[in-house]
Amino acid sequence: MYRARFLQGAGYIMTVVVFTEKNKAASQIANILSGGKPDRKLVEGVPVYMFRRNGQEWQVMGLSGHIMGYDFPQELNNWRSVDPAILIDTRPIKTVTKKPFADAIISLAREADAIILACDFDREGENIGFEAKELASRVSRAPVKRARFSSLSDSEIIKAFDNPVEPDAAMAMSAEARQILDLKMGAAFTRYLTLAVRERARTKEILSIGPCQTPTCGFVYERDKAIKEFNPEDFWKIEALFHAKDMDFKGVHRAGNIKDKAKAAEIFDRIRAGKTGLVTKKSVTEIKTNAPYPLNTTEFLKRASKFLNISPESALEIAEQLYLNGFTSYPRTETNKYADDFDFKSKVIAFTSTEYRDHALAILSGGDIVVRNGIKDGHDHPPIHPIKAVAVKEVEKAVKTEGAGKIYDLIARHFLANLMPAALFEKTHLEITVEKELFDSSGSIMKNEGWMVVYPFETKNDKLLPDIKEQDEVKVKKLENIASKTTPPKHLTEAELLTLMDKHGIGTKATAPSHIETNKKRGYFETKGKTIVIQETGFILMDALSTSIPVVVKPEIRASIESLVQEVEDGSKDLEHAVAEGTELIKMMYSRLTESRDSIVSRLAGSINDGTATDDKKNYIGKCPDCGRVLRIISTEKGRFVGCTGYPQCRNSYPLPREGALSVLRSKNCKKGGAAVIKVGNKYCWAVGIGPCFACDLMKKCFPPEVVGPCPICDGEMCLVTTKDSRFLGCSNRCGRTQSLPQEGRLTVLERKCEVCGWKMIRIKEKDKEAIEKCVNRSCGKDQGKKRLST
């Protein structure tokens, strides 16, 4: 027994020190082991929970995740003076990053007769425990054990602490290997690329490259690229609307999507006069739809995103809070199958006193409980499942994080669904002949909801067909030859992205959500609803990397590094050999990066310059017709002109007037193909690449006069004339008729007309005064339309 191993002698009270991953877990574990009566003190400002158990003094302290971290020596942290390649061959140093926690560990370790590590049982948790172990070993020789558990239930915690095991050094070192290799690659690649681009472009932006972050963005880039490069193809589909037994239903011609327009027209011409169809074949089959497999982390995150629209990072954070509050099991697991001795019955019975009562009773009344297990066994934790059977409101009361109730509801319903029978559908297929041409019509009816009764997230798309038999005749209500186009692939959803990451070994169950969030924070892609859309910065970076050094974007190298990490955990490779092999892979990629320097930097620097020019709305003109880069107004000591950001490779430029303030008219397009229309002072307009607009024969088409009404003395029109110092109405025939206008305030010609003379009304808005609408026609006799408007 554990107690016998540590007890030193009669009358001696041993001190057992426990380190958990977080304070919440420390509080929960102390409550369970003490029977709910621990005392609390502060050590170096960190909460420690104390109680006596089995004649021993226990002290339980929660850490704050990692309290140590890797970084390069201080002398290598100057980006400009240190060759980034040096970082790859340099072993980073692990130092304390959270000093109060380190000091508290050392203080408690001095008093310890035994130390138990009780962090989360996964790579990172084991590694965090080893950080505490390493600090404790500086002042203590107390034996160190490990308590393994998958939930904070009373029975599991007591069992874990009564039967501690040896800490798993291999698992802890696998996390160490990943930290070292990720830092080497991320730091070296990010520094090299950022500095190289800054030599060619004015930017403070850091071009972040990460061993998991970049392939993750690469998946989004590949999909977005496929969408952009998609060329739609025409096709035709012949559809029929049938009617039988008081029901309309659709059928599609057996040829499906017909790419030959003439062939589609030929078929349609043969049948267009058809008024009836004959059911030549009917087949009915029963289809079973099984419940989903139990939840592992990846599947949980996918379903939280797909069904609840909760991001993977938020979903994992909420699940962690549910675990720490004892509602659900540990949320980081590879496993999707329950152990043979898992006690389903007691958990289902507990649900009979909750809002899930009817579903629980249905399971209990069905005889032996049979679970639909998956095939993955990560030998770490059981699938994610509820520990406490409670109402959603009780969860929301205890866990204030938004979405906690929804996540618990998903986990509870998924658990119950695993124990329920398959859903049963009856699928019917009809073959209908119209004028010797075959049409297909399919539909299904749910005969038994099975597990779907407890799982409302899955849709039940019943498509009903009439109850007809072979050789029955049906009415043809409509026939259509529908022209359509193939559609591009859809943007990835977060659920699909997680599936790709899992398939290619990018990140782990615990880190995958953080890699997605990192790309969002860097501005490389964003979520719109449930889909992920790459942003311009991300597309440019991925496009440049994919063209020049695709090995950085593709997932194969990362998968190789993950394999090395797994070998360390399995014990088939030690830390040093794994780091050495991983370093060689990083060197190979770095070599390709340096070889492609000019190509990739040219693309990235040009894009950054283009982005800067585009954001400068005052001087931005548009796209260069010669090279596709950006045209902008450039001012020098010798004058000003419109030039291209692609200079010196592209020397396209256009002259501009020497004097007068320039203002680009974004709403105007030159009808002769000028790159843009610019207003010069208040005098005239200038078409870039064409010249002054007043010299152009299309002047009136580009700048039609603003007509107020007919001229009182000829057949011309009274138009608004604006000069630098005045505004008035003048006749389009230049008959000499003019009329003054109010000179103060913003003037707007309205579409509403005067009821007396038919001229358009004028709106005048002076500063700090109410707006006035009026008819300005002096021949109207009186100001019929004048009225005050509220500001």
Buried (B, 14 or more C-beta within 10 A) or exposed (E): EBEEEBBEEEEEEBBBBBBBBBBBBBBBBBBBBBEEEBEEEEBBEBBBBBBEBBEBBBBBBBBBBBBBBBBBEEEBEEBEEBEBBEBBEBEBEBEBBBEBBBBBBBBBBBEBBBBBBBBBBBBBBBBBBBBBBBBBEEBBEBBBBBBBBBBBBBEBBBEBBEEBEEBBBBBBBBBBBBBBBBBBBBBBBBBBBBBBBBEBBEBEBBBBBBBBBBBBBBBBBBBBBEBEEEEEEEBBBBBBBBBBEEEEBBBBBBBEBBEEEEEBBEBBEEBBEBEEBEBEEBEEEEEEBBBBBBBBBBBBBBBBBBBBEBBBBBBBBBBBBBBBBBBBBBBBBBBBBBEEEBEBEEBBBBBBEBEBEEBBBBBBEEEEBEBBBBEBBBEBBBBBBBBBBBBBEBBBEBBEBEBBBBBBBBBBBBBBBBBBBBBBBBBBBBBBBBBEBBBBBBBBBBEBBBBBBBBEBBEEEEEEBBEBEEEBEBEBEEBEBEEEEEEBEEBBBBBBBBBBBBEBBBBBBBBBBBBBBBBBEBEBBBBEEBBBBBBEBBBBBBBBBBEBBEBBBBBEBBBEBBBBBBBBBEEEBBBEBBBEBBBEBBBEBBEBBEEBBEEBBBBBBBBBBBBBBBEEEEBBBBBBEEBEBBBBBBEEEEEBBBBBBBBEEBEBBBEBBEEBEBBBBEEBEBBEEBBBBBBBEEEBBBBBBBBBBEEBEEBEEBBEEBBBBBBBEBEBBBBBBEEEEEEBBBBBEEBEBEBEBEEEBEBEBEEEBBEBBEBBBBBBBEEEEEBBBBBBBEEBEEBBBBEEEEE
